[in-house]
Amino acid sequence: MVALSPELRQPARIEGDRSHLARRLCLFLALLLVGMAVVSLGWGASGTSLTRAIADLLTGQELAAQDRVVLMDIRLPRVLMGIFVGASLAVSGAVMQGLFRNPLADPGIVGVSSGASLGAILAIVLGGSLPAGIAAIFGGYLVPFAAFAGGWLTTMVLYRIATRRGRTSVATMLLAGIALGAIMGALSGVVILRANDRELRDLTFWGLGSLAGANWPKLLAGAPIMAMALVFAPWLARGLNALALGEAAAGHIGIRVQKVKNLAILTVAAATGAAVAVSGGIGFVGIVVPHLLRLASGPDHRWLLVNSALLGGVTLLLADMVSRTIIAPAELPIGIVTAIMGGPFFLWILLRNRGVLDL
């Protein structure tokens, strides 16, 4: 038997294939996410120390009441919510960019954010006038439920407008999304005119986005929806990869193009609607994260969607750590931090793709 050289034993690698980089990046981002979560648990304006709490647990001592409240009831749900929201927004952006075949696509393009904002505004301004029985049923879930319902209903209307004879037009969806966003914004303005000073402060803080209100009930309200969308999203990878060749080519290789579109829209609606419902408006994560990963490891959605979830969680945890310490003991809305981080990057993407956009 002829012995093969070590070079010949290695599997052939197609030139331009960056899947090996994507796999390594996936492992790195997973470790980075775990590290960021641990750091975030110990990061804050209070004097609570994660190291001290771990040492107490290892030596069999009971946690101090303050440490237990800060770590378990304030920071831990906030960290988990940051991971879920960041992952949901980033994966939604990756799906939308693959569906529209445009690096500037964003989850808000389908009207989910505008509809969710209108739902939350209605709940904040008009929630006090609801019958006591209905208010008791929803309790603290009223604003998240209203935001999710608003985003979902807006997406369903958009889908009906863009679908004709069983086929969904991506161009019609884009233009209709812009129109519906303007309508939702106008309706939100009408409702805001009825708000009092306290409600206006709540609306302003909610609209800028924040994880300050994170708690276990709110996390349990939104996390299952976001988790289902994140688990399902990788099943869209093959269809989104095929759509990069064009709808006609994707259909010729056996992809059910219309089904991929439908499932992609529903996934984005669920993930973004739930994220906006629990955290408010947080921008640029859905644009910046997938684009960075495409530059680093290529456009293969089999890895792009998974890595987007990991990097999205890392990005939002980092932004949250900045937001709650930069002006401590006060807190800067996280939407401002992501806008400062993402705005210049968005302009760079726009300038980089001027040749593509000037059609």
BAMIVO-230671 format. One record per residue (C-alpha): residue in one letter; x negated, y negated, z negated. Coordinates in steps of 0.05 Angstrom, whole numbers, plus 32768, in hexadecimal, padded with zeros to 4 digits. Example, Ala and Ser with C-alpha at 12.3 -4.5 7.8 and 13.67 -1.06 7.14 Angstrom:
2
A7F0A805A7F64 S7EEF80157F71 
***
This chain:
359
M800080008000 V7FE57FBC8014 A7FDF7F8D7FD9 L80007F497FE3 S7FDC7F0A7FD0 P7FFA7EE07F98 E800F7EAC7FCA L80377EDF7FF2 R80597EF97FB4 Q80787EB57FA7 P80BD7EAA7FC5 A80BE7E7D8001 R80D27E367FF2 I80F67E0E8027 E80D57DCC8036 G80FC7D948016 D811E7DC27FE4 R811B7DA27F9F S81437DD57F78 H81057DE87F4F L81007D9F7F39 A814A7D9E7F28 R81437DDD7EFD R81097DBF7ED6 L812E7D7D7ECF C816A7DA27EB4 L81417DC37E7D F811F7D807E6D L81617D5B7E69 A81807D907E3D L81477D8A7E0C L81497D3E7E10 L81947D3E7E02 V818A7D687DC4 G81527D3B7DAD M817A7CFC7DBA A81B57D197D93 V81897D277D57 V816A7CE27D5A S81AE7CC17D61 L81C87CE57D24 G81907CC67CFB W81947C827D1C G81BD7C4A7CFF A81C17C0B7CD5 S81D07C327C95 G81997C507C6A T81B27C977C76 S81787CC47C8B L81837D047CB3 T81407D1E7C9B R81547D157C52 A81987D367C5F I81777D727C80 A81457D787C47 D817E7D777C15 L81A27DAF7C3B L81637DD97C3F T81567DD47BF5 G819E7DE57BE4 Q81B17DA07BCB E81F47D827BDA L81F57D477C0A A82027D037BEA A82487CE97BF8 Q822E7CAF7C21 D82017CDC7C4C R82397D0D7C58 V826A7CD77C6E V82377CB37C9B L821B7CF17CBC M82597D1E7CC1 D82937CEE7CC8 I82737CB37CEC R82347CC57D13 L82417D0D7D27 P82857D007D4A R82667CC27D69 V822B7CEA7D85 L82597D207DA1 M82877CED7DC0 G824C7CC97DE0 I82357D0B7DFF F827A7D1C7E19 V82897CD77E34 G82457CCD7E54 A82487D127E74 S828F7D077E8E L82807CC37EAD A823F7CDC7ECD V825E7D1C7EE9 S829A7CF47F03 G826A7CC57F27 A82447D007F46 V82857D1F7F5E M829F7CDD7F7B Q825C7CCF7F9E G825E7D157FBC L82A77D0E7FD1 F829E7CC97FF1 R82577CD98009 N82437C947FEE P82107C857FB7 L82397C497FA0 A82787C717F8F D828F7C6C7F48 P82C67C8E7F1D G82EB7C4C7F1B I82F37C4F7F66 V83307C7D7F60 G83547C4D7F30 V834C7C787EF2 S83297C437EC9 S835C7C0D7EDB G83977C3A7ECC A83787C527E8B S836B7C0A7E76 L83B37BF77E84 G83CC7C317E5A A839F7C1E7E20 I83B47BD57E24 L83FD7BE97E23 A83F17C147DE5 I83CA7BDE7DC0 V83FA7BA57DCF L843D7BC97DCF G842D7C037DA0 G84457BDD7D64 S848B7BD67D82 L84947C207D8D P84C87C457D62 A84AB7C5F7D21 G84B77CA87D36 I848F7CA27D77 A84577C7C7D55 A84537CB27D1F I844E7CE97D54 F84127CCA7D77 G83F17CA97D3A G83A97C987D4A Y83AD7CBC7D8D L83DB7C877DAC V83A67C5E7DCF P837D7C9A7DEA F83BC7CBC7E02 A83D77C7D7E23 A83937C717E45 F838F7CB87E5F A83D77CB77E77 G83CB7C757E9B G838D7C8E7EBE W83AE7CD07ED2 L83EE7CAF7EED T83C57C7C7F15 T839D7CB47F34 M83DB7CDB7F46 V83F97C9D7F69 L83B77C937F8E Y83B67CDB7FA3 R83FD7CD77FBF I83EC7C987FE6 A83AD7CB68004 T83CA7CFA8015 R83F27D048055 R84077D478073 G83DE7D6C8040 R839D7D47804E T837D7D118023 S835A7CD78045 V831C7CC1801E A831D7C7D8040 T83667C71802E M83577C877FE6 L831F7C547FE1 L83497C1A7FFA A83867C2F7FD2 G835B7C367F94 I83447BEE7F9C A838C7BD67FA4 L83A67BFF7F69 G836C7BE57F3E A83827B9D7F4E I83CA7BAD7F3D M83B77BCF7EFC G838B7B937EEA A83C57B637EF8 L83F57B8C7ECD S83C17B8E7E96 G83BD7B437E98 V84087B3C7E91 V84087B6A7E54 I83CD7B467E34 L83F47B057E35 R84217B237DFF A83E77B367DD2 N83D97B137D90 D83947B017D76 R83867B447D55 E839D7B6B7D93 L83727B3E7DC0 R83357B507D96 D83457B9A7D9B L83507B947DE6 T830E7B6F7DF1 F82E67BA17DC8 W83087BDD7DEA G82FE7BC07E2F L82B37BB97E25 G82AE7C017E0F S82967C1C7DCD L828C7C5C7DA5 A82967C377D63 G82DC7C557D5A A82C37C9C7D62 N82E17CCD7D30 W82F57D167D2F P833F7D0C7D42 K832C7CE07D7E L82F57D117D93 L83257D4C7D8F A83577D257DB9 G83277D177DF3 A82F07D4B7DF0 P83197D887E07 I832E7D647E47 M82E87D4B7E55 A82CB7D907E46 M82FA7DB37E77 A82E87D817EAD L829D7D8A7EA0 V82A37DD67EA1 F82CA7DD57EE2 A82A07DA17F07 P82677DD07F1B W82997DFB7F42 L829F7DC07F72 A82557DC27F82 R82597DEE7FC1 G82927DC57FDE L826F7D827FD0 N822F7D9B7FEF A82557DAF802D L82797D6C8031 A82357D4A8038 L82347D67807E G82787D48808E E82BF7D628086 A82C07D8480CA A827F7DA980BE A82957DBD8078 G82D57DDA8094 H82B07E0180C8 I82857E258094 G82C27E3B806D I82CB7E03803A R83137DF2802A V83087DA7802F Q834C7D908017 K83497DBE7FD9 V83047DA27FC8 K831F7D5B7FCD N835B7D6B7FA1 L83327D8C7F6B A82FD7D567F6C I83317D1F7F63 L83537D447F29 T83107D527F08 V82FC7D097F0B A83407CF37EF2 A833D7D217EB6 A82F47D137EA4 T82F67CC77EAD G833C7CBE7E92 A832A7CE27E51 A82E87CBE7E4B V83077C797E54 A833F7C8C7E25 V830F7C987DEA S82D87C667DF8 G82F47C2D7E22 G82D47C117E60 I828B7C267E68 G826F7C167EAB F82337C297ED7 V82267C6E7EB9 G824B7C8F7EF3 I82217C6A7F26 V81DC7C697F08 V81D47CAF7EEC P81E67CD87F2B H81BD7CAA7F57 L81807CB17F2C L81867CFC7F2D R818E7CFD7F79 L814D7CD77F7F A812A7D057F4E S81427D4A7F62 G816C7D467FA1 P81B67D477FB2 D81C67D907FA4 H82067D8D7F7A R81F87DD17F5B W81C37DAD7F30 L81DA7D657F38 L821B7D6F7F12 V81FA7D947ED8 N81C17D627ED3 S81F17D287ED8 A82167D417E9B L81D57D477E74 L81B87D047E89 G81FB7CE27E7F G81FD7CF97E37 V81B57CE27E2C T81C37C9E7E4C L82007C8F7E22 L81DF7CA67DE2 L81A57C777DF1 A81D47C3D7E01 D81FC7C4B7DC1 M81BD7C4A7D96 V81AB7C077DB3 S81F27BEC7DAB R81F77BFC7D61 T81B27BE37D4C I819F7BA87D78 I81CA7B767D52 A81D47BA07D12 P81FC7B9F7CE6 A822B7B877D1E E82337BB37D5C L822C7BA27DA5 P82617BC27DD2 I82417BFB7DF8 G825E7BE37E3A I82327BA67E36 V81F47BD27E2C T82047BFF7E67 A82137BC17E92 I81CF7BA37E81 M81AD7BE67E90 G81D67BF87ECD G81E37BB47EEF P819D7BA97F09 F81987BF27F1F F81DA7BEB7F45 L81BF7BAF7F6A W81807BD67F7B I81AB7C0F7F98 L81D37BDC7FC0 L81947BBB7FDD R81757BFF7FEB N81B27C158013 R81BF7BD58039 G81B07BF7807B V81E37C2D806C L82197BFD8055 D82137BCC8090 L823F7BF480BE 
***
